[in-house]
Amino acid sequence: MASLWDNYMVTEAYDEMRCSENQARPSSSRLSSYLGTLDREALDVRKTAADLAIMEMGITFTVYSDEGNIDRAWPFDIIPRIIEYREWLRVEEGLKQRLKALNCFINDIYNEQLFIKEGLIPASIISSSTNFLKECVGMQPRFGTWANICGSDLVRDKDGTLYVLEDNLRVPSGVSYMIENRVITKKVFPELLQDLDVLPVDDYSAHLLEMLVSIAPEHSDIPRIAVLTPGIYNSAYFEHAFLAQQIGAELVEGADLLVQDDDCVYMRTINGMEKVDVIYRRIDDQFLDPEVFRKDSMLGVRGLLRAWKAGNVSLANAPGSGVADDKVVYTYVPEMIRYYLNEEPILPNVPTYLCSDPEQLVYVLAHLDELVVKPANESGGYGMLVGPHATKKEIEEFRKIIKDQPRNYIGQPTLALSTCPTLCDNHLEPRHIDLRPFILQGENSFVTAGGLTRVALKKGSLVVNSSQGGGSKDTWIINTGT
Amino acid sequence: MLSRSAERLYWLARYLERTENTARLLSVYMNLMFDMPMGVEVSWRNLLTIFGAEQAFLKLYEIPNEQNTMSFLLTDTANPGSLFSCLNAARENIRTSRELMPDEAWQQVNEMYLFAKNNVDTAANRRGRVLILNEIMRGCQCFTGFLSGAMSHDDALRFIRLGRSIERADMTTRILDIASVILADDRSDKTRQYENAMWMNVLKSLSALLMYRKHGRHRIRSGDVLDYLLKDPDFPRSVVHCINEVEAYIKRLPRSEVLTDNLATLLSSLMATDIYHITPVQLHKLLDDIQVRLGVTHNQIASTWFLAAH
């Protein structure tokens, strides 16, 4: 019988499952040989079962430009991605370390600004950051944690090294899909999960709840928690509802909340007004409070910042956390770890060229055809240039934009993102992937076991965002016991 | 609980109950029509009357034959009252209140929606239609089952049951309205001949046939059927039973004092009516009054608990 692996070609990129055409990596050998026993038809049956489960469970996301059809089924690839447990332990430590340092940095920036005073970062980088909110100066959230929920993107290069590509500290999404992906895998490959020691992922919600309770204002005994969503048309609405359900919180929209004269936040309930203590907000800073930020925001709550500053409500993540979610500030994270924690960074950054630095700008402009150039502030894979895949015209257009606003751009070498076998028309082909683990920090720190593996479903593509044709995979942290 | 959530759950329940009732009514009506010989004054048009949708129908179709009526009431999403439209609305309400109820409840509604969406074409023939209607009725029952077995009997469930009972009472009055057709003074002898069969189908459309019989009335007579479906305190789809339920749920919700008067008035005037000696015109008026009173209660619910109340 023909094996699914017969025509599988590893490329120059690191393949997560196969070290050569004929050889599986040790952590993947069990899955690899199991897949080898399936024929195309058997695989197709499982693929169909997964698609059906996704439809019936209603796992959806929304695409902004899509009209009519609000929610789309979540594109899921049934072949899991495997990471060895011992490697993961190190990654977990590295991520906790990183978020701790980032929180120290944010707290410092809004208070003493020692990092600037010591000359470790130019003051102009902070003052020119659109994510630095002067309204937050002087605030000290509980435990000094501003970014309580972080989604960091990790990529693996040719040589097998895992790099941190960025830290999403504003309203990172995807964790619900991580949990649902496992639910689907349990339906599709029940026999495999029985034989392998795969770490569970569904304890995330318990840790999220624990974290939210820990950051509640001290006067609240049993804090009332709400998840604030921009509403049913938001692309991540599914996730907001999912998380609210998992932690037993109210799912509220701006219109459900009201800040009264006592500077406390109340929600409109069938009993009248009820006080809210902790808000897990999934609305960007700029829309949070029309009294302070964008006046035209219909999504936010008038007076919310006032209530937060009075210490009557905790917000996760705290407003202003985004100051560290900036691809220019990102380059200083290793230095933050050394400065605040007095430790060496466990996880490396991707080498990054700052266009704001005249020398580095010259290098970037001279190597546009090799580099990935990204705006410092956008997320979702928008507005970036992948040099090796771009046309001459696109490169020239970017050259102009970069020269106009050098502070807003950074350049990075084009990493050959690692690949993972992915089901393409009922056979397996390598596709590029990344990994987004989620890190929590309140009174304690927590990292998800694995995270959301995103996969670029188009051959050769390096763009994994779901809004741009990406899919996702279940991620297995496997203890092989060796 | 949030006012917004209360509103969504209430509407979820109304739409789902409407979906189920529509399925049951269409299914029974199809059976009835298959039995009726030619020349009996019961037509597909009567079905449109029950839904109060004759005018809306004529905007979209010309002839009220089986094909058109069924398509209008079952699958046509241009008709906001069609079964598929109600199911869509129910799904949208539950999609946006998933954090409030067990996952199985959402999945049940979502599966029904997907099933309906994938089977629009088969609804064109009688056999396909029967299958769809059965599946929908089964699905709605499953939903109700999940909730009673897995959801706390708290305010959230009370809003669901409140919506369901109001919708149910409303539907029973609409179905009974067809009695004014069956009993019309100028009905033909042939129609009189099939009267029993029609009453039997009215009972069936409310799943009431067996319970009616067990109630001690072996014969099916118009007065008895009407009295049973309007006033029986125990049958879950009788108007009085539904109103009693509405009242009970309302009383257990906060700040409900102002809502009970209207229901009390409705109950006392219904109980004072002698159903056995009522003319078709008086019956029609009575049913109309009940619907208006239910509308008043609905408005009171909205202005007491929903988002617009704040």
Interface residues (C-beta under 8 A of the other chain):
Chain A: M55 E56 M57 G58 D71 V227 I232 Y237 A241 F242 A244 Q245 A249 E250 L251 V252 E253 A255 D256 L258 M267 R268 T269 I270 N271 G272
Chain B: M1 L2 S3 R4 S5 A6 R95 T96 R98 E99 L100 D103 W106 Q107 N110 E111 L114 D155 L253 P254 R255 W305 L307 H310
